[in-house]
Amino acid sequence: MWVVWLDRWQFGITTVYHFLFVPLTIGLAFLISIMETLYIVKNDNMYRRMAQFWGKLFLINFAIGVVTGIMQEFQFGMNWSNYSRFVGDVFGPPLAIESLAAFFLESVFIGAWFFGWDKLPKKVHALSIWMVAVGVSLSAFWILTANAFMQEPVGYVMTGGRAQMNSFGALITNPQIRVEFPHVWLGAVSTGAFFVTGVSAYYLLRRREVKLFAQSFRIAVYTGLVSSVLVAVVGHAQGQLLIHTQPMKMAASEALWHTSPYHAPWSLVAWIDTLHHRNPIDIEIPYALSILSYNHTYGSVPGIDELQAQYVQQYGPGNYIPSIWVTFWTFRLMVFAGTLMMVLALYGAFRGLRDDEWLIKRGTYLRLMPWAIVLPFVANTTGWLMTEMGRQPWAVNGLLKTTDGISPTVGAPLVLMTIIGFGLVYAVFAVVDVYLFVKFIRLGPDSEFGPDEMDAKTPVAVFDP
């Protein structure tokens, strides 16, 4: 069990760390595509400088994200060889397509976009960044296709104790991927939007490049408002799917020990007693869980104890209850962060309707927005923790337990050593990433078009005073 515990911690740490970069890559690619399209439509060099500035930060983030993703995938062979043998025929093709098609697509067009300024026609150059946005989105789709199989296995047959794909069409039309991909993609767009909004607020507070960053702020805050609202809508659909495909995850996310009454309330906060399977303190919203589950005020939701008894009969003796504390509170942190994002984006969209000077007056809101950059990262991370921890004890839901997926020849000392090694390498990446981000944010956009095309309030010095 020590080996299983360490293997899970290693995979969890590397996955969460890698996913700090993925949504920002997707979101920035989409926003830069919009900015460069505006440059072509309006023939205004401000949008070109805008796209170039955010493009530098995108490239830094993309480079580190690629390296951390490669290290993550090595673990399937190192620490999870039994899992790889069991599900490799299904799990492998989406990952291969992601590497051979989507990743190469985005990499080729990143090169064309980065080196193609003033060399490619404007529309071709803009097309290249749109292709990057498509490529990074396709990468996410194929990886999520593999993950969706772990949540809801489809398109397979069991042969010789292994899962083998018998329908590629079923795999890519998995009901889970139909809600998981838009939820993750919209969350990524929100991440990019809040990053751009926060950095733009930093510049507006200092009255540097006001015209450029006021427009960056508007583009991002409107995008952030729409995407954060749609994330909630799609997340609601994803929750309704759980009732049918992973009812134990739904019950754990609500700390619902016993099957709910006909009109199920939703726990806002609760003190959870996992020893006695009860919640001594539970603040509930009447009917809300039935509404979340069925879109109306009636409908019973299965409880943890009843599902545990059902799974023992279905799968044999064992504990099929995930970590209730983790699943319950990560879900609420995700909802809290997402709600706060919607409120901030709505207020920012209202402020953005007025002129630049009105936008930067009474800077309390602008001072909050750089800190709000962390909100989508909190929502993304807690959402994934809830998704993956809530599936336990299964590596592949209903087919393979996590304890049966580890490598039998890799002992705890080796896993601990690689955790330490990965941790040191990732710490170096974090220092480099923060240093480069801070450096290029302080430098600001290149002033290559002359003072007549720059905002009159822009200081001469390129460094932040």
Stockholm file with secondary structure:
# STOCKHOLM 1.0

chainA/1-465         MWVVWLDRWQFGITTVYHFLFVPLTIGLAFLISIMETLYIVKNDNMYRRMAQFWGKLFLINFAIGVVTGIMQEFQFGMNWSNYSRFVGDVFGPPLAIESLAAFFLESVFIGAWFFGWDKLPKKVHALSIWMVAVGVSLSAFWILTANAFMQEPVGYVMTGGRAQMNSFGALITNPQIRVEFPHVWLGAVSTGAFFVTGVSAYYLLRRREVKLFAQSFRIAVYTGLVSSVLVAVVGHAQGQLLIHTQPMKMAASEALWHTSPYHAPWSLVAWIDTLHHRNPIDIEIPYALSILSYNHTYGSVPGIDELQAQYVQQYGPGNYIPSIWVTFWTFRLMVFAGTLMMVLALYGAFRGLRDDEWLIKRGTYLRLMPWAIVLPFVANTTGWLMTEMGRQPWAVNGLLKTTDGISPTVGAPLVLMTIIGFGLVYAVFAVVDVYLFVKFIRLGPDSEFGPDEMDAKTPVAVFDP
#=GR chainA/1-465 SS CHHHHHHHHHHHHHHHHHTTTHHHHHHHHHHHHHHHHHHHHHCCHHHHHHHHHHHHHHHHHHHHHHHHHHHHHHHHHHTCHHHHHHHHHHHHHHHHHIIIIIIHHHHHHHHHHHHCTTTSCHHHHHHHHHHHHHHHHHHHHHHHHHHHHHHSCCSEEEETTEEEESCHHHHHTCHHHHHHHHHHHHHHHHHHHHHHHHHHHHHHHTTSSHHHHHHHHHHHHHHHHHHHHHHHHHHHHHHHHHHHHCHHHHHHHTTCCSCCCSBCCEEEEEEEETTTTEEEEEEEETTHHHHHHHSSSCBCCCCHHHHHHHHHHHHCSSCCCCCHHHHHHHHHHHHHHHHHHHHHHHHHHHHHTSCHHHHHSSTHHHHHHHHHTHHHHHHHHHHHHHHHHTTTTEEETTTEEGGGSSCTTCCHHHHHHHHHHHHHHHHHHHHHHHHHHHHHHHHCSCCTTCGGGSCTTCCSCSSCC
#=GC SS_cons         CHHHHHHHHHHHHHHHHHTTTHHHHHHHHHHHHHHHHHHHHHCCHHHHHHHHHHHHHHHHHHHHHHHHHHHHHHHHHHTCHHHHHHHHHHHHHHHHHIIIIIIHHHHHHHHHHHHCTTTSCHHHHHHHHHHHHHHHHHHHHHHHHHHHHHHSCCSEEEETTEEEESCHHHHHTCHHHHHHHHHHHHHHHHHHHHHHHHHHHHHHHTTSSHHHHHHHHHHHHHHHHHHHHHHHHHHHHHHHHHHHHCHHHHHHHTTCCSCCCSBCCEEEEEEEETTTTEEEEEEEETTHHHHHHHSSSCBCCCCHHHHHHHHHHHHCSSCCCCCHHHHHHHHHHHHHHHHHHHHHHHHHHHHHTSCHHHHHSSTHHHHHHHHHTHHHHHHHHHHHHHHHHTTTTEEETTTEEGGGSSCTTCCHHHHHHHHHHHHHHHHHHHHHHHHHHHHHHHHCSCCTTCGGGSCTTCCSCSSCC
//
